[in-house]
Amino acid sequence: MKNYPKIAINILLARLLSIVPIERFDFYLTGAYRRAQKLGFGEGTRIYATAIVYGHPKVGKNVFIGPYAIVDGTGPLTIGDECHVSLHAMVWTHSTYPECLAGDAAKEKVSVGEVIIENNVFIGAGAIILPGTQVGHHSLIAAGSVVTRDIPPYSLVEGVPAKVTGKVNIQNGEVKIERE
């Protein structure tokens, strides 16, 4: 019985949020920008409140890091301008597999590999970028893909492991995806 007022307020708030565009909620937007500024990221970059960013990644201008994304900057990581890291996407620069597999005998406890994400890259929901990879500019990483090797510019990549399945073609500001 005591929870009814809270439930009613939550229902009312949810109804209000569905009617009012999110851009009207300045507290949401300024928080995302402020968080990026505190981390020293490029101008116009925004980080969702539920995203996890650790280490010291270099992040360019107008980058979007979405809800529940993980950006691992414990190893060298560069994310160029105008990139999007979507919902639940992960960018990893390290792995602890040596310690796990070899135990105390492991010469190195952690494997680290530089990750470079060039300008204008879209990383789809749930995609994973593994250590030691480079993603070329103007590429689209499809949702759920796992990038295990370098991706050339203007590529559409899909799958596990991710493979180039098409090209990104941009003419007069219009984006077309051409599948091979």
N, C-alpha and C positions, 0 to 999 in steps of 0.2 A: 504494500500500500504506500509506503514512503517513497518508492521510486516513481510513482505516477507523475509528479511534477517534472522530474528530470526527463522522463520519456517524452512528455508533452513538449518540453522545450526543445529536445533534440529533433522531434518530428517537425516542429515549427521552423527550426533553423535549417533543417534539410530542405524543406519546402521553399524557404526564402532563397537559399543558395541555388536551387534549380531554376529560379525565376530571374535572379539578378546575375548578370555576367560577371565572371571572376575578375575581370579587369577593374571592376568597381571596388574591389576589396584591396585598398592600398596597403594594408598591413601585410597581406600575403606577398604582394610583389616586392615591396621594399625589403622584406625579410630575406627573400631569395637573392636580391641584388647585394644587400648588406653582407650576407654570409660570404659571397664571392669576393667582395672587396676586402673583407678581413683576411682572406686567404691569399690576397695579392694577385688574384686572377684578372684577366683583361676586362676592359670597360664593357659594360652591357652583359656580362656573364651572369647567369643565375643558377642557383643550386637549390633544388627542392629540399625542404626541411627533412625529409626522410632519407635522403641520399647520404651515403657514407663516403667521405673523402679523407684519406689519411696519407701521411708522408708529405712530400714537397713536390707535387706535380707542377709543371709549367703549363698554364692554360691561357689560351688566347682570348680574343674579343668575341662577344656575342655568342658564347657557348652556352648550351642548355644541358644541365645534368638533372635528369628526371627522377621521379619518385623511386625509392628503393634501389637506385643505381649504386654500384660500388666502383670507386676510382682509387686504385692502389698506387700511390706515389712513393712507396718505400724504395723502389728502384727508379732508374731514370724514366720519366714519362713526360712526353710533350703532346699536348692536344692543341691543334691549330685553331684559327679563327673560324667562326660560323659553323661549329660542329654541334651535333645533338647526340647525347648519350641517353637513350630512351629508358623507359620503365624497366626495372630489374636487369638492365644491362650491366656487364662487369668488364672492367679493364684491369688486368693483373700484370704486375711487373716482377712478381716473385712467386716461388712455390717452395714448400717445405718437404717435397718428396724425398730429397736425399737423406734427411734426418729420419724420416718415417721408414724408409726401406732399409737403410744401413745401420740405423740406431746410433750408438756411441761410436761406432767405427767410421761413420761418415766424415770424410775430410772436410767437406763443406756442409753445413747444416741447412743452408738455404740456397736455392738456385735463383739467380737474378738475371733478367734480360730486359734490355731497353725496349720501350714501346714508343713508337712515333705515329701519331695520328695527324695526317696533314690537314690542310684547310678544307672546309666544306664537306665533311664526312658525316653521314647519318648512320648511327648504330641502332638497329632496331631493338624492339622489346626482347629482353631475355638473351640477347646475343652476348658472346664472351670473346674477348680479345686476350690471347695468351701471351706470356712474356717472350721477348725476342722477335716481335713482329712489327711491321710497318704497313700502315694503310695509306694508300695513295689518295691524293686530293680528289674531290668530287666523286667519292665512292659511296655505295649504299650497301651496308651489311644487313642482310635480311634478318627478321626476327628469329631468334633461336639458333642462329648460326654460331659456330665455334671457329674462330680464326686462329690457325696454327702456323701459318706461313705468310710471307709478304704478299700484299695485294697491290696490283698496279693501279695507277690513276684511272678514273672514269669507269670503274668496274662495279657490276652487280655481283655480289657473292651470296651464296646460300648453302645451307647444309652443315652436316657434321661429318668430317671436317669441312669447313667452308671451301667452296670451289667457285671460280669465276663462271657464272652462268649467263652473263649478258654484259651490255655496255650501257653507261649513262651518257645520253646525248643531250647537250644543252645548246639550243639555238634561239636567239632573240628572247632570252629569258624564259623560254618554255623547256621544261624537263621531260624527256622521253626515255623510257627504259626499253631497250631492245634486247630481247632474249636470244641467245644463240641456238 
